[in-house]
């Protein structure tokens, strides 16, 4: 019953609009109205009647399609905005994680470098301590009034050790020529390793002036303490011609 009324109303409205437009047109023609304003009003009435007729004529299904299309477009815009936001959030999270990973990597590298440096330093201390202990633990050689070069070199091999002897020998050969009484007239350096002053060697023994073994022990401790080893001292000597 209601649907029938709706159809009747639609027909009535359209009929009224058409009749109204026709009546206005007819009146204008009979009376002969020439004013532009009156003609404009008649045109507005006709346009309004036509629009009313067109809107009424849109089927209910088509109206639903228009509404559905509008909702679909809104949903697509919302989805695109959500995707853009999610992408931005993901990129920001990735950037923060990359920065965090880089900081952790740097910290790890610094700790490893510090650990290696500490281990190297400890190894060098142990090496010096071992060399010093080795020289101190050597048995005392029989004191003599004089020594040959061969005897002094034999002492050095036993005190210094085979692994460092060659480097030690290179330095002694150039500093004193294996003369345990060698004295530098200009500087006062004395002995096999040319200690300056010679009295420094008293820390290894009171007989430093006449005992090659005492001079060798002192020279070994000096090279280990300042250059880590006789080979370290020899490397420096080659570059500077002193040590």
C-alpha positions as CSV (number, residue, x, y, z in Angstrom):
1,X,0.0,0.0,0.0
2,X,2.8,2.4,0.8
3,X,4.7,1.6,-2.3
4,X,1.6,2.4,-4.4
5,X,1.3,5.7,-2.7
6,X,4.9,6.4,-3.5
7,X,4.5,5.7,-7.2
8,X,1.3,7.9,-7.3
9,X,3.2,10.7,-5.6
10,X,6.1,10.4,-8.0
11,X,3.7,10.7,-11.0
12,X,1.8,13.6,-9.4
13,X,5.0,15.5,-8.8
14,X,6.2,15.1,-12.3
15,X,2.8,15.9,-13.7
16,X,2.6,19.0,-11.6
17,X,6.1,20.1,-12.7
18,X,5.2,19.6,-16.4
19,X,1.9,21.3,-16.1
20,X,3.4,24.2,-14.3
21,X,6.1,24.7,-16.9
22,X,3.5,24.5,-19.7
23,X,1.2,26.9,-18.0
24,X,4.0,29.5,-17.6
25,X,5.0,29.1,-21.2
26,X,1.5,29.5,-22.4
27,X,0.8,32.6,-20.3
28,X,4.0,34.2,-21.6
29,X,3.0,33.5,-25.2
30,X,-0.6,34.9,-24.9
31,X,0.3,38.0,-22.9
32,X,3.4,38.6,-25.0
33,X,5.7,39.4,-22.1
34,X,9.0,40.8,-23.5
35,X,10.8,41.6,-20.3
36,X,14.1,39.6,-19.9
37,X,13.5,39.1,-16.2
38,X,10.2,37.4,-16.7
39,X,11.6,35.1,-19.3
40,X,14.5,34.3,-17.0
41,X,12.0,33.3,-14.2
42,X,10.1,31.1,-16.6
43,X,13.4,29.3,-17.6
44,X,14.3,28.8,-13.9
45,X,10.9,27.2,-13.3
46,X,11.4,24.9,-16.3
47,X,14.9,23.9,-15.2
48,X,13.7,23.2,-11.6
49,X,10.8,21.1,-12.9
50,X,13.2,19.2,-15.2
51,X,15.7,18.5,-12.3
52,X,12.9,17.3,-10.1
53,X,11.8,15.0,-12.8
54,X,15.3,13.6,-13.3
55,X,16.0,13.0,-9.6
56,X,12.7,11.3,-9.2
57,X,13.4,9.1,-12.1
58,X,16.7,7.6,-10.6
59,X,15.9,4.0,-9.6
60,X,16.4,3.0,-6.0
61,X,19.0,0.4,-7.1
62,X,21.1,3.0,-8.8
63,X,21.1,5.2,-5.7
64,X,22.4,2.2,-3.7
65,X,25.2,1.7,-6.3
66,X,26.3,5.3,-6.0
67,X,26.4,5.0,-2.2
68,X,28.3,1.7,-2.4
69,X,30.9,3.3,-4.8
70,X,31.4,6.2,-2.4
71,X,31.9,3.8,0.6
72,X,34.4,1.7,-1.5
73,X,36.4,4.8,-2.4
74,X,36.5,5.9,1.2
75,X,37.7,2.5,2.3
76,X,40.4,2.5,-0.4
77,X,41.7,5.9,0.8
78,X,41.7,4.7,4.4
79,X,43.6,1.6,3.4
80,X,46.2,3.6,1.5
81,X,46.7,5.9,4.5
82,X,47.0,3.0,6.8
83,X,49.6,1.3,4.6
84,X,51.6,4.5,4.3
85,X,51.6,4.9,8.1
86,X,52.6,1.3,8.6
87,X,55.5,1.7,6.0
88,X,56.7,4.8,7.8
89,X,56.6,3.1,11.2
90,X,58.5,0.1,9.8
91,X,61.2,2.3,8.2
92,X,61.6,4.2,11.5
93,X,61.9,1.0,13.5
94,X,64.5,-0.3,11.0
95,X,66.5,2.9,11.3
96,X,66.5,2.7,15.1
97,X,67.5,-1.0,15.0
98,X,70.3,-0.3,12.6
99,X,71.6,2.5,14.8
100,X,71.4,0.2,17.8
101,X,73.2,-2.7,16.0
102,X,75.9,-0.3,14.9
103,X,76.5,1.0,18.5
104,X,76.6,-2.6,19.8
105,X,79.1,-3.6,17.1
106,X,81.3,-0.6,17.9
107,X,81.2,-1.3,21.6
108,X,82.1,-5.0,21.0
109,X,85.0,-4.0,18.7
110,X,86.3,-1.6,21.3
111,X,86.1,-4.2,24.1
112,X,87.9,-6.8,21.9
113,X,90.6,-4.3,21.0
114,X,91.1,-3.4,24.7
115,X,91.2,-7.1,25.6
116,X,93.9,-7.7,22.9
117,X,95.9,-4.8,24.1
118,X,95.8,-6.0,27.7
119,X,96.7,-9.5,26.7
120,X,99.6,-8.2,24.6
121,X,100.8,-6.1,27.5
122,X,100.5,-8.9,29.9
123,X,102.5,-11.2,27.5
124,X,105.2,-8.7,27.2
125,X,105.4,-8.3,31.0
126,X,105.6,-12.1,31.4
127,X,108.3,-12.2,28.7
128,X,110.4,-9.6,30.5
129,X,109.9,-11.3,33.8
130,X,110.8,-14.7,32.4
131,X,114.0,-13.3,30.8
132,X,114.9,-11.5,34.0
133,X,114.4,-14.6,36.1
134,X,116.3,-16.6,33.6
135,X,119.3,-14.3,33.8
136,X,119.2,-14.2,37.6
137,X,118.9,-17.9,37.9
138,X,122.0,-18.6,35.9
139,X,124.8,-20.0,38.0
140,X,127.6,-17.7,38.7
141,X,130.6,-18.1,36.5
142,X,134.0,-18.6,38.1
143,X,135.7,-15.3,38.5
144,X,138.9,-14.9,36.5
145,X,141.5,-12.2,36.1
146,X,140.8,-12.1,32.3
147,X,138.5,-13.6,29.7
148,X,138.8,-14.4,26.0
149,X,136.2,-13.3,23.6
150,X,135.1,-16.9,23.1
151,X,134.6,-17.3,26.9
152,X,132.5,-14.1,27.1
153,X,130.3,-15.2,24.1
154,X,129.8,-18.6,25.7
155,X,128.6,-16.8,28.9
156,X,126.2,-14.6,26.8
157,X,124.7,-17.6,25.1
158,X,123.9,-19.2,28.4
159,X,122.6,-16.0,30.0
160,X,120.7,-14.5,27.1
161,X,119.4,-17.7,25.4
162,X,119.7,-19.0,21.9
163,X,116.6,-17.2,20.6
164,X,117.9,-13.7,21.5
165,X,121.7,-14.2,21.4
166,X,122.2,-13.2,17.8
167,X,120.6,-9.8,18.3
168,X,122.5,-9.3,21.6
169,X,125.7,-10.2,19.8
170,X,125.0,-7.7,17.0
171,X,124.8,-4.9,19.5
172,X,127.7,-5.9,21.7
173,X,129.9,-6.3,18.6
174,X,129.2,-2.7,17.5
175,X,129.3,-1.1,21.0
176,X,132.4,-2.7,22.5
177,X,133.7,-5.4,20.1
178,X,133.2,-7.9,23.1
179,X,135.7,-6.0,25.2
180,X,134.3,-6.0,28.7
181,X,136.8,-3.3,29.7
182,X,136.0,-1.0,26.8
183,X,135.7,2.7,27.8
184,X,134.3,5.5,25.7
185,X,136.7,8.4,26.3
186,X,134.2,11.1,25.4
187,X,131.1,9.9,27.2
188,X,132.4,7.6,29.8
189,X,130.3,4.6,28.7
190,X,131.8,1.4,29.9
191,X,131.8,-2.4,29.3
192,X,130.3,-4.8,26.8
193,X,127.0,-3.0,26.4
194,X,128.5,0.5,27.0
195,X,126.4,1.4,30.0
196,X,126.3,5.1,30.6
197,X,127.5,5.7,33.2
198,X,129.1,2.3,33.8
199,X,128.1,2.4,37.5
200,X,124.6,1.6,36.5
201,X,125.7,-2.0,36.2
202,X,126.3,-2.2,40.0
203,X,122.6,-3.2,40.2
204,X,123.6,-6.5,38.7
205,X,126.7,-7.0,40.8
206,X,129.5,-5.2,42.6
207,X,132.0,-6.7,40.3
208,X,130.6,-5.0,37.2
209,X,134.0,-3.5,36.2
210,X,135.8,-6.9,35.8
211,X,133.1,-9.6,35.4
212,X,131.6,-10.0,31.9
213,X,128.8,-12.2,33.3
214,X,127.6,-9.2,35.5
215,X,127.7,-6.9,32.5
216,X,125.8,-9.4,30.3
217,X,123.1,-9.8,33.0
218,X,122.7,-6.0,33.3
219,X,122.6,-5.5,29.5
220,X,119.9,-8.2,29.1
221,X,117.7,-6.6,31.8
222,X,118.2,-3.2,30.2
223,X,117.2,-4.4,26.7
224,X,114.2,-6.3,28.0
225,X,113.0,-3.4,30.1
226,X,113.3,-0.7,27.4
227,X,112.8,-2.6,24.1
228,X,111.1,-5.8,25.3
229,X,114.0,-8.0,24.1
230,X,117.5,-7.8,22.7
231,X,116.0,-8.2,19.2
232,X,113.8,-5.2,19.9
233,X,116.9,-3.3,21.0
234,X,118.8,-4.4,17.9
235,X,115.9,-3.2,15.6
236,X,116.0,0.2,17.3
237,X,119.9,0.3,17.0
238,X,119.7,-0.4,13.2
239,X,117.4,2.6,12.8
240,X,119.3,5.0,15.1
241,X,122.8,3.6,15.6
242,X,122.4,3.8,19.4
243,X,120.1,2.2,21.9
